[in-house]
Amino acid sequence: MPDEMSRPLIRERGEGGSSRRLEASMSEPSDPVIGILGTGDFSRSLTRRLVASGYQVVVGSRTPKRSVALFPEEAEVTSQMEVASQADLVFVAVFPEHHSTLVSLKPALAGKTLVDVSNGLSITHDGPSNAEQLANLFPESCVVKGFNTLSAWTLQIGPRDGSRQVFLCSDSSKAKKSVMQICRRMGFIPVDMGLLSSSLEIENLPLYLFPSWRIPVLCTLSLFIFFYLYNFVHDVLHPYVTTGKSNFYKMPIDTVNVTFPSVALVMLALVYLPGLCAAFLQLWWGTKYNRFPAWLDRWLTRRKQFGLCSFLCAALHAIYSLCLPMRKSARYKLISEALKKFKEGSEDVWIDEDVWRMELYVSVGIMALGLLSLLAVASLPSVSNTINWREFSFVQSTLGYCALCMATLHTLLFGWNRAFQASRYHFYLPPTFTLVLILPMTVVLGRLALFVPCVALRLRQIRRGWERNRNIRFTLPEDDCGNGLEDVSNCFDQCQKRSSKSRDSLVPVCPLTV
Ligand code: NAP
C-alpha cells in the first residue's frame, strides 16, 4: 500500500526504467488523442495536465530527440507530421508568427480541431486576431480559441490555485464542445464566448493591466498628493515661515496621518456621489431610459474600487494613529507639556471638553472603520455570491451610507469648533478638515433630499418605468379618465383618487411616444 501511494501519477522520463505509454486503464477508448504542436513552456505544462487528466498525448516537435527528455514518459514526443496524422484534436502551442511554418501539415489536419492558445503582443481592437489568421491558414480545420488566459504555471499546478475559468470561442459548436469537455476534465471551468469573432477580445484579456483600477488608483494618488502638499504648507511650512519653528519632523508620520483620513473620506464620498448624480439626472429627465453620460457610466461601475481604496486609506490611518504615541517626538512633547504645567504651578490638567471630544472622536472613528471593513468583505466575490440582491444592496447602500455618516461625524468631532478660530487659517487656507468635509456633506445632504417623500415617490415611479414625456393610452371600462392620449402618471394620479377597484382595472393599450 505505501508503495502504491508513493508512486507519482506522472513519471519523469528515465525514472524507474524504460519509457511507457499512458496506462490503458486511465485513457478511455472513446477519448480523443490529443496532439500538441510545440515543446515550449506552455506545451510542457499542458502535457502534464492532460496526462494527469487521463488523456493520451502526442507532442510534435521540429527536433523530437532534443525535446523528449523534457516531457513525462506517458506522453509521446514525435515529429509535427506524426502528431497531425495521429491526433484527433491539436493544441497549437507555437507563437503566432510561426503559425505559417505549419502549413505543410494542412492536409493531415483537415477536418480536425485546432486550439489556438496564443496571446497578442499588445492590446488591439483591430482584427484579424491570431485565431482568425490561423483559421484562414487552415480553412479545412475547425479553430477554437482558448487557454491563452492560463499561464504555463497555472496549468502546471492545476486549477486549485489561480484562475479556473477558460474562455473559449469557435465558429464550430461541435469543436467547441469537445474542447469544453477536455477543459472540464482538467478541472477548469469553460466559459463560452461565442463565435471566433470574439477571439480578439479573448486575446486581449491577459494583456489588460487592472483596467477597472486605473481611475480609482489615480484618483487616490492625486488626492493623496494634493492633501499631503496642503497639510505640508499648513502645518510645516507656515510655522517655519512665520515663526522659524521647524516642524519638518512631522513629514513622515504626522502629515501622512492627516492625509490618509482626508483621502479616505473623499474617496468614500466619491463612491456614493455617482449614484446621487444618476438619481438627480433621472429626476431631471423624468425617465430612466436616457443613457447616462459615458463618464458617469464608467464611474458607476468603478464604485467598488473607489470603496476599497477608501478602506485602504482608512486602515492605514488607523495603523498610523496607533503608532503615534510610540514616537520619540510624542514623548518629548508630553514631557515638555508636563514640565510647563509644573512650572506654571497648575495641578489639574484635565479639560473636560477635550476629553469628551477625544472619546467620541475615537469611538466614532472605530465604528466607521468597522463598517468600512464590512463593506470591503461584502464586496469580495466569494461573499457577495452567497447573499441575495436585497442583502447586497442593504450592505453596500444602507451600511455604506452609515459608514459615510460615521466618517463625516468622526471628522466633525476632530474639527470641533476649530473651524471658527482665525488662528487655524494659515496663509488664509482653511484647516484640512473643513476642506475635506465639503464633498461628504454634499453627498449626505443630497441623499437626505432624496428621502423627501414627494422626491422619493417620483424617483420610485421613474425607476419602475414611469416617464414624464411619454403618453400611454389606457382604456377604462367605466369612465373617460384614460380615453385618448394621457400621461400615464397623471392618469394614475387622478385614478388613484378613485376606488382601488377602478384603479386595478387600468388596461394599458399601447405606449406612444410624443
Ligand atoms: P516557447 O517556450 O518559446 O515555445 C514555443 C515552441 O514553438 C518552441 O518550443 C518550438 O518547439 C515551437 N515551434 C514550432 N515552430 C517554430 C518555429 N518556426 N520557430 C520557433 N519555434 C517553433 O513558447 P511558450 O511559452 O510555450 O508559448 C507558446 C504559445 O503559447 C504562444 O503562442 C504563447 O502566446 C502561448 N501562451 C503561453 C503561455 C505561457 O505561460 N508560456 C500562456 C498562455 C499562452 P520545437 O522546437 O520543439 O518545434
Boltz pocket constraint, residues with backbone or C-beta under 6 A from the ligand:
constraints:
  - pocket:
      binder: B
      contacts: [[A, 37], [A, 38], [A, 39], [A, 40], [A, 41], [A, 42], [A, 43], [A, 60], [A, 61], [A, 62], [A, 63], [A, 67], [A, 92], [A, 93], [A, 94], [A, 95], [A, 96], [A, 98], [A, 101], [A, 117], [A, 118], [A, 119], [A, 120], [A, 147], [A, 148], [A, 149], [A, 150], [A, 151], [A, 152], [A, 153]]
      max_distance: 6.0
